[in-house]
Amino acid sequence: MEKIFTVPNKLDIDISSYRFLAKLQYDIYACHETSIILSFDNCSFTHAAFTAYFGALITVAQKWGKDVSIFSKNNLKILDYFKKSGLYEYYTKTNNSYTNQNAIPFNRVNLDDQNIIYYIDNIIKLAPIKLSDACRASLFKNIYEIFSNATEHSKSSCGVFACGHWMPYKRKLIFSVCDTGTGIPRLVKQQHSGITSIEAINWALTRGNSTKQLTDGVPRGLGMADLKKFTGLNNGALIIFSNDVYYNCSKENEKIQLPYDIIGTLITLIITADDEHIYILKEEQS
């Protein structure tokens, strides 16, 4: 039997889109049909932030015994984006690559793979900002910690997925990491009972807080806090979508508890083009 879910006209960085994505995951899990089609025929725009989420959703659905495919026969614009991002070749299992120079290609990430260094370097290379050497190294470590949290802390059952894109017309770099694990609120609540999901995200964003304070002698709990501060200076955004929370660290500063609970965490980093400043660490200032 086949079930079709129609994606709305627009998926953007707003609460209605995150509500739809959370409900979509629940509906796929709860439905009796084993063949699922995500129809993008009526969708005029889907934000680059969600590409990693769709890849993770396709994969976790397989664990539930569901075969999810993306349909966009009459929507060549969306299909072209999925090709350029690398998601198309993942879900169609084709050997052809359509990614362009603006893409940080969709990838199933393995920290043990040396390609992770190249992958993060590519993110920073595409970032439209000027960085001191020390700031570049710090940004690399912070992004690496996001990947490390997703693979080690989350106990991700189906892997960790990442994708990004430089949007030249919008002058923004959008990058997301999605895992299929425990989720930040649930993980924090295991150690701090009696707090809300939003309070759990607040705790996780406080510098130095980590459910694993030291790993091999290395301090943890710096990555998300530092990225939140950096994107604030850059007029960008750090957006967390985890369990039943949509948490937007930007000028919107939205913190919403959702009616549906997703598996794992989607973290999105948005960096705004800035040709007028050079970013340095506070310690570099004399």
C-alpha positions as CSV (number, residue, x, y, z in Angstrom):
1,M,0.0,0.0,0.0
2,E,1.1,3.6,-0.7
3,K,0.8,6.7,1.3
4,I,1.4,10.2,-0.1
5,F,2.4,13.2,2.1
6,T,2.2,16.6,0.4
7,V,4.8,19.1,1.3
8,P,3.3,22.6,1.8
9,N,4.0,25.5,-0.6
10,K,6.9,26.8,1.4
11,L,9.3,25.3,3.9
12,D,11.3,28.1,5.5
13,I,12.9,29.0,8.9
14,D,9.6,29.5,10.7
15,I,7.6,27.7,13.3
16,S,4.9,26.4,10.9
17,S,7.6,24.6,8.8
18,Y,9.1,23.0,11.9
19,R,5.7,21.9,13.1
20,F,5.1,20.3,9.7
21,L,8.4,18.4,9.8
22,A,7.8,17.1,13.3
23,K,4.3,15.9,12.4
24,L,5.6,14.4,9.2
25,Q,8.0,12.2,11.0
26,Y,5.3,11.1,13.4
27,D,2.8,10.4,10.6
28,I,5.4,8.3,8.7
29,Y,6.1,6.3,11.8
30,A,2.4,5.9,12.7
31,C,0.9,5.0,9.3
32,H,0.3,1.4,8.3
33,E,1.5,1.9,4.7
34,T,5.0,0.7,3.9
35,S,5.5,2.8,0.7
36,I,5.7,6.5,1.4
37,I,5.9,9.3,-1.1
38,L,6.9,12.8,-0.2
39,S,5.3,15.0,-2.9
40,F,7.0,18.3,-3.6
41,D,4.8,19.1,-6.6
42,N,3.1,22.0,-4.7
43,C,6.2,23.2,-3.0
44,S,7.7,26.4,-4.4
45,F,10.6,26.6,-1.9
46,T,12.4,24.4,0.6
47,H,15.1,25.9,2.8
48,A,18.6,24.4,2.5
49,A,18.5,23.9,6.3
50,F,16.2,20.9,5.8
51,T,18.1,18.8,3.3
52,A,20.0,16.9,6.0
53,Y,16.7,16.3,7.8
54,F,15.1,14.7,4.7
55,G,18.1,12.4,4.2
56,A,17.9,11.3,7.9
57,L,14.2,10.9,7.7
58,I,14.5,8.6,4.6
59,T,17.0,6.5,6.5
60,V,15.3,6.2,9.8
61,A,12.0,5.3,8.1
62,Q,13.8,2.3,6.6
63,K,14.4,1.1,10.2
64,W,10.6,1.4,10.7
65,G,10.0,-0.8,7.6
66,K,9.0,2.1,5.4
67,D,10.3,2.9,2.0
68,V,10.3,6.7,1.5
69,S,10.8,8.3,-1.9
70,I,10.7,11.9,-3.0
71,F,8.4,12.9,-5.8
72,S,8.7,16.1,-7.7
73,K,7.7,15.3,-11.3
74,N,6.1,18.7,-12.0
75,N,8.6,20.7,-9.9
76,L,11.9,20.8,-11.7
77,K,13.2,23.6,-9.5
78,I,13.0,21.6,-6.3
79,L,14.4,18.5,-8.1
80,D,17.3,20.6,-9.4
81,Y,18.1,21.7,-5.9
82,F,18.1,18.2,-4.5
83,K,20.4,17.2,-7.3
84,K,22.8,20.1,-6.6
85,S,22.8,19.3,-2.9
86,G,23.7,15.6,-3.3
87,L,20.4,14.4,-1.7
88,Y,19.1,13.1,-5.0
89,E,22.0,10.7,-5.6
90,Y,21.6,9.5,-2.1
91,Y,17.9,8.5,-2.2
92,T,18.0,7.3,-5.8
93,K,21.3,5.4,-5.2
94,T,22.6,6.7,-8.5
95,N,26.3,6.9,-9.2
96,N,25.9,10.2,-11.1
97,S,26.9,13.4,-9.2
98,Y,25.1,16.7,-9.9
99,T,26.5,18.8,-7.1
100,N,27.9,22.2,-7.9
101,Q,30.7,24.4,-6.5
102,N,28.3,26.1,-4.0
103,A,27.3,22.8,-2.3
104,I,28.7,21.2,0.8
105,P,27.3,17.9,-0.5
106,F,24.9,15.8,1.4
107,N,26.9,13.2,3.3
108,R,26.5,10.4,5.9
109,V,29.2,11.4,8.3
110,N,31.8,9.2,10.0
111,L,34.2,10.8,12.4
112,D,36.7,8.1,11.8
113,D,36.9,9.0,8.2
114,Q,39.7,11.4,7.2
115,N,37.3,13.0,4.8
116,I,35.6,14.8,7.8
117,I,38.6,17.2,8.0
118,Y,38.2,18.1,4.4
119,Y,34.4,18.3,4.8
120,I,34.7,20.8,7.7
121,D,37.4,22.7,5.9
122,N,35.0,23.1,2.9
123,I,32.4,24.5,5.2
124,I,34.8,27.2,6.5
125,K,36.1,27.8,3.0
126,L,32.6,28.6,1.7
127,A,31.8,30.8,4.7
128,P,31.7,34.4,3.3
129,I,33.7,36.0,6.1
130,K,37.3,36.9,7.0
131,L,38.8,35.0,9.9
132,S,42.1,35.3,11.7
133,D,44.1,32.0,11.8
134,A,43.2,31.5,15.5
135,C,39.5,32.2,14.9
136,R,39.5,29.8,11.9
137,A,41.0,27.1,14.1
138,S,38.4,27.8,16.8
139,L,35.5,27.6,14.4
140,F,36.8,24.3,13.0
141,K,36.9,22.9,16.6
142,N,33.4,24.1,17.3
143,I,31.9,22.6,14.2
144,Y,33.8,19.4,14.8
145,E,32.3,19.2,18.3
146,I,28.8,19.5,16.7
147,F,29.7,16.4,14.6
148,S,31.2,14.7,17.7
149,N,28.1,15.3,19.8
150,A,25.9,14.0,17.0
151,T,27.9,10.7,16.7
152,E,29.0,10.1,20.3
153,H,26.6,11.7,22.7
154,S,23.4,11.2,20.8
155,K,23.7,7.4,20.4
156,S,22.4,7.9,16.8
157,S,20.7,4.7,15.6
158,C,20.9,5.3,11.9
159,G,23.9,7.6,11.5
160,V,24.6,11.3,11.2
161,F,23.8,13.4,8.1
162,A,25.1,16.8,6.9
163,C,24.5,19.1,4.1
164,G,25.1,22.8,3.3
165,H,24.9,25.4,0.5
166,W,26.3,28.8,-0.2
167,M,23.4,30.9,-1.4
168,P,25.0,33.7,-3.6
169,Y,21.8,35.7,-4.1
170,K,20.9,35.7,-0.4
171,R,24.6,36.1,0.6
172,K,24.3,33.4,3.2
173,L,25.9,30.0,4.0
174,I,23.5,27.5,5.4
175,F,24.8,24.3,6.9
176,S,23.0,21.5,8.9
177,V,23.9,18.4,10.9
178,C,21.1,15.9,11.6
179,D,21.4,12.8,13.9
180,T,18.9,10.1,14.6
181,G,19.7,9.7,18.3
182,T,18.4,10.5,21.7
183,G,17.9,14.3,21.2
184,I,19.4,17.1,23.3
185,P,16.4,17.7,25.7
186,R,16.0,14.0,26.5
187,L,19.7,13.5,27.0
188,V,20.0,16.5,29.3
189,K,16.9,15.5,31.3
190,Q,18.6,12.1,32.0
191,Q,21.0,14.0,34.2
192,H,18.9,17.0,35.3
193,S,15.4,15.8,36.1
194,G,12.4,18.2,36.5
195,I,13.4,20.7,33.8
196,T,11.5,21.5,30.6
197,S,12.8,20.8,27.1
198,I,13.5,24.5,26.5
199,E,15.4,24.7,29.8
200,A,17.4,21.7,28.7
201,I,18.4,23.5,25.5
202,N,19.3,26.6,27.5
203,W,21.5,24.4,29.7
204,A,23.2,22.8,26.6
205,L,23.9,26.3,25.2
206,T,25.7,27.5,28.3
207,R,29.4,27.4,27.8
208,G,31.1,24.6,29.6
209,N,28.0,22.5,30.0
210,S,28.1,19.0,28.6
211,T,26.7,15.6,29.4
212,K,30.3,14.5,28.9
213,Q,32.4,17.1,30.5
214,L,35.7,15.6,29.5
215,T,36.5,13.2,26.6
216,D,40.1,12.0,26.6
217,G,41.0,15.0,28.7
218,V,39.5,17.4,26.2
219,P,37.0,20.0,27.6
220,R,33.5,19.7,26.1
221,G,30.5,21.9,26.0
222,L,32.1,24.8,24.1
223,G,31.0,24.2,20.5
224,M,27.3,25.3,20.5
225,A,27.9,28.1,23.0
226,D,30.7,29.6,20.9
227,L,28.7,29.2,17.7
228,K,25.7,30.9,19.3
229,K,28.0,33.8,20.2
230,F,29.6,33.9,16.8
231,T,26.4,33.9,14.8
232,G,25.1,36.6,17.0
233,L,28.0,38.8,16.1
234,N,27.6,37.8,12.4
235,N,23.8,38.5,12.3
236,G,23.4,34.8,11.4
237,A,21.6,32.1,13.3
238,L,22.1,28.9,15.2
239,I,18.9,26.9,15.1
240,I,18.2,23.7,17.1
241,F,15.3,21.3,16.3
242,S,15.4,18.5,18.8
243,N,12.8,16.2,20.4
244,D,9.8,18.6,21.0
245,V,11.7,21.9,20.7
246,Y,12.3,24.5,18.0
247,Y,15.0,26.9,19.3
248,N,16.2,29.8,17.1
249,C,19.2,31.6,18.4
250,S,19.0,34.7,16.2
251,K,17.4,38.1,16.3
252,E,14.0,36.3,16.2
253,N,15.1,34.4,19.4
254,E,12.2,31.9,19.2
255,K,11.9,29.1,21.7
256,I,8.8,26.9,21.0
257,Q,7.7,23.6,22.4
258,L,6.2,21.4,19.7
259,P,3.2,19.1,19.9
260,Y,5.2,16.3,18.2
261,D,8.5,14.7,19.3
262,I,11.1,14.0,16.6
263,I,13.9,11.5,16.9
264,G,17.4,13.1,17.3
265,T,18.5,16.6,16.6
266,L,18.8,19.0,13.6
267,I,21.3,21.8,14.1
268,T,21.5,24.5,11.5
269,L,24.2,27.2,11.2
270,I,23.5,30.3,9.1
271,I,26.5,32.6,8.4
272,T,25.8,35.9,6.7
273,A,28.3,37.4,4.2
274,D,30.4,40.1,5.8
275,D,33.1,41.9,3.8
276,E,33.5,44.7,6.3
277,H,34.9,42.9,9.3
278,I,37.5,40.4,10.2
279,Y,36.6,38.0,13.0
280,I,39.2,37.3,15.7
281,L,39.2,35.7,19.1
282,K,38.8,37.8,22.2
283,E,42.2,36.6,23.4
284,E,43.8,38.0,20.3
285,Q,42.7,41.6,21.2
286,S,45.5,43.6,22.8
